[in-house]
Amino acid sequence: MSLDAARLASVGLAILLAAGCGPAGPRALVLGAESCAHCHMTIMDTRFSAQAITETGKVFVFDDVGCLASWLAASPPPMASLWVWSTIPGEGWLPAERAVYARSDTLRTPMRSGLAAVSPGAAADSLAAALGGTLIGWDEVRGAAHTHAPTGS
């Protein structure tokens, strides 16, 4: 192998390794074994969960979308990505900024935020109607963030 080919191979390998070191997407939760980074309750239900991934790749998990929003209001480290679990079966993790949130006082969430994340569209409209609630965006979720004390685990 020539010196130029070796340098090119080294540069290519360095680029691949650097790309692999970036923040990953959301990971699977260990229900019953992980605590919410905000309220410290044990996460028992994926349906309302969320994750924040820092620019250094550290993952923070939350039992409620409202906990993620409140935690963000307290000046966390720089974030690479924010994720919420869709309450629609089969959708899985959604980028928090692209999801819509059904908000309803009748929805029982772990910390009583009354928020359920879903992909925008007909399913989201149907969910909001079924709950007697409204659909809001991520900016409104963050704007309504508050601090709350844990109710137990």
C-alpha positions as CSV (number, residue, x, y, z in Angstrom):
1,M,0.0,0.0,0.0
2,S,1.4,3.4,-0.9
3,L,1.8,6.2,1.6
4,D,-1.1,8.2,0.1
5,A,-3.4,5.2,0.2
6,A,-2.4,4.5,3.8
7,R,-3.2,8.2,4.7
8,L,-6.5,8.0,3.0
9,A,-7.4,4.8,4.8
10,S,-6.4,6.4,8.1
11,V,-8.5,9.5,7.5
12,G,-11.5,7.4,6.5
13,L,-11.2,5.3,9.6
14,A,-10.9,8.4,11.8
15,I,-14.1,9.9,10.2
16,L,-16.0,6.6,10.8
17,L,-14.8,6.5,14.5
18,A,-15.7,10.1,15.1
19,A,-19.2,9.6,13.7
20,G,-19.6,6.6,16.0
21,C,-18.7,8.6,19.0
22,G,-21.5,11.1,18.6
23,P,-24.6,11.1,20.8
24,A,-26.8,8.1,20.1
25,G,-30.6,7.9,19.9
26,P,-32.8,6.9,22.8
27,R,-32.2,3.5,24.5
28,A,-34.5,0.9,26.0
29,L,-35.6,1.7,29.5
30,V,-35.3,-0.8,32.4
31,L,-38.7,-0.5,33.9
32,G,-38.8,-0.9,37.7
33,A,-35.0,-0.3,38.0
34,E,-34.4,3.2,36.7
35,S,-35.4,6.5,38.4
36,C,-36.6,9.7,36.8
37,A,-33.9,12.3,36.7
38,H,-36.3,15.0,37.8
39,C,-38.8,13.6,40.4
40,H,-36.7,10.4,41.3
41,M,-39.7,8.1,41.0
42,T,-39.1,4.6,39.7
43,I,-40.1,4.4,36.0
44,M,-42.8,1.8,35.8
45,D,-44.6,2.7,32.6
46,T,-43.0,3.5,29.2
47,R,-46.1,5.2,27.8
48,F,-45.3,8.6,29.2
49,S,-41.5,8.4,29.4
50,A,-38.9,10.6,27.9
51,Q,-35.1,10.8,27.5
52,A,-32.6,13.6,27.2
53,I,-29.2,13.0,25.7
54,T,-26.4,15.4,26.3
55,E,-23.8,16.5,23.7
56,T,-21.4,14.1,25.5
57,G,-23.7,11.2,25.2
58,K,-25.0,11.0,28.8
59,V,-28.6,9.8,28.9
60,F,-31.2,11.1,31.4
61,V,-34.5,9.3,31.7
62,F,-37.9,10.6,32.8
63,D,-41.2,9.0,33.9
64,D,-43.3,11.8,32.5
65,V,-43.0,14.3,29.7
66,G,-43.7,17.0,32.2
67,C,-40.7,15.9,34.2
68,L,-38.5,16.3,31.1
69,A,-39.8,19.8,30.5
70,S,-39.4,20.8,34.2
71,W,-35.8,19.4,34.3
72,L,-34.9,21.4,31.1
73,A,-36.2,24.5,32.8
74,A,-33.5,24.1,35.5
75,S,-30.6,24.7,33.1
76,P,-29.3,21.2,32.3
77,P,-26.1,20.6,30.3
78,P,-26.2,21.2,26.5
79,M,-28.5,18.7,24.9
80,A,-27.9,16.7,21.7
81,S,-31.4,15.3,21.5
82,L,-34.7,15.0,23.4
83,W,-37.0,12.0,23.0
84,V,-40.6,11.1,24.1
85,W,-42.4,7.7,23.9
86,S,-45.5,7.7,21.8
87,T,-48.6,6.5,23.4
88,I,-49.7,5.1,20.1
89,P,-48.7,1.4,19.9
90,G,-45.9,0.8,17.4
91,E,-44.7,4.3,17.1
92,G,-41.9,4.1,19.8
93,W,-39.5,7.0,20.4
94,L,-40.2,10.3,18.8
95,P,-38.0,13.5,18.7
96,A,-39.7,15.7,21.3
97,E,-39.6,18.7,19.0
98,R,-41.5,16.9,16.3
99,A,-44.1,15.2,18.5
100,V,-47.5,16.7,19.4
101,Y,-48.9,16.3,22.9
102,A,-52.5,15.4,23.8
103,R,-53.2,17.4,27.0
104,S,-56.1,16.4,29.2
105,D,-57.0,16.5,32.8
106,T,-58.5,13.0,32.4
107,L,-55.2,11.5,31.4
108,R,-53.4,9.8,34.4
109,T,-49.7,10.3,33.9
110,P,-47.0,9.5,36.5
111,M,-46.5,13.1,37.7
112,R,-49.9,14.4,36.7
113,S,-48.8,16.4,33.7
114,G,-51.7,15.1,31.6
115,L,-49.5,14.9,28.6
116,A,-49.3,12.0,26.0
117,A,-46.9,12.3,23.1
118,V,-47.9,11.1,19.6
119,S,-46.9,11.7,16.0
120,P,-48.8,14.5,14.3
121,G,-51.8,13.4,12.3
122,A,-55.2,11.7,12.5
123,A,-54.2,9.5,15.4
124,A,-53.2,12.5,17.4
125,D,-56.5,14.2,16.6
126,S,-58.5,11.1,17.6
127,L,-56.5,10.7,20.9
128,A,-57.2,14.3,21.9
129,A,-60.9,14.0,21.1
130,A,-61.2,10.7,23.0
131,L,-59.5,12.3,26.0
132,G,-61.5,15.5,25.8
133,G,-58.3,17.4,25.5
134,T,-56.3,19.5,23.2
135,L,-53.1,19.1,21.1
136,I,-50.1,21.3,21.9
137,G,-46.6,21.5,20.6
138,W,-43.2,21.1,22.3
139,D,-42.8,24.9,22.8
140,E,-46.0,25.0,24.8
141,V,-45.0,21.9,26.8
142,R,-41.8,23.6,27.8
143,G,-43.5,26.9,28.5
144,A,-45.8,25.2,31.0
145,A,-43.0,23.4,32.8
146,H,-43.1,23.7,36.6
147,T,-41.3,22.3,39.5
148,H,-43.0,19.6,41.5
149,A,-42.1,17.4,44.4
150,P,-42.2,13.6,44.1
151,T,-45.3,11.8,45.4
152,G,-43.5,8.6,46.1
153,S,-42.2,5.6,44.2
